[in-house]
Amino acid sequence: MNLLLFDPAELAAGAGGVTLAAGDRRARHLVAVLRARVGQVLRAGVAGGATGSAEVLAIAGGAVTLRVALDGPASPRPPVDLVLAVPRPKALARALQTAAALGVGRIDLVNAWRVDRAYFSSPQLSPAALAEAVRLGCEQGGTTWLPEVAVHPLLMPFLRASAPGWSGRRLLLAHPRAGVRLEEVARPGEGGPALLAIGPEGGWIEREVETFAGLGFSPVSLGDAVLRVEAAIAALLAQLELLRRLGPA
C-alpha cells in the first residue's frame, strides 16, 4: 500500500480525524505489514480527489486513528482507456490491479470468441469484487483516480454503441500476430488520448481483428513473445507511457 485511500464519506464524518476499525483491511495492513507507529506520517488521498497525508494518532486493539490533511492536487485522469477481454477469473483481479496501478481512465470488460462464457458468472465479476481490485491497484500505484469498470457480455453491440465516442483518440489493438510494432503507430512524443484493446490469451480471432480495424483500430504487437494478459497490460501501458515521454526520434 503506497497510498492510504479513503472514501469521501469517511472524511466527511471524521472532520479530519478518522478511525479505521480493527477489521478494516487498511488497518490490518498498517499494523501487520507497514508496522505503523504513533506519529508516523503516511501518504494519503481521497478516492477521486485530493492527495495529502495521514498522521497516526493512536493504535489500540488493532484499530488505527489518523489525522488526515489533504492539501495536494488530485491525481489527473490518465489519457489511456482500456478495453479488455475478460481473462480467467483467477487472473482478473491481478489484471485490474495492474491496469489501475499503472493508470487508466476507464476499463471496459468485454466478451470475445476465446473467452469462456462461464467467466461471466464468476463472483470475480461482481461490482464489489471489481471495485476492490481497482482500489488495491490504485493504492499500489499511489493514485486517487479510480477507473470506472463496466462489463459487456456482448462484444459487437458494445463496439457499435461505443464507437461514436472514440472520435479523436488513437485506437490501438494489441494482437500478438500483428505485423506492426507499437512504436511504429504510437510515435515517440505524440500525446493525446488513446484507447487500447487487449484480447484474451491466444489473441483475438481474425473476424474480431477485422471488426476492430474497420472501426479505426491499428493492430500492434510488442514483439515475438506471447504474453499472459496481466503481463501484456503492464508491458503495453508502460511502453505507451515511455513513448509519450520521449521526444521525436
Summary of the structure (lengths in Angstrom):
residues: 249
radius of gyration: 20.0
end to end distance: 36.9
largest distance: 60.1
contacts: 793
relative contact order: 0.15
helix: 38%
strand: 26%
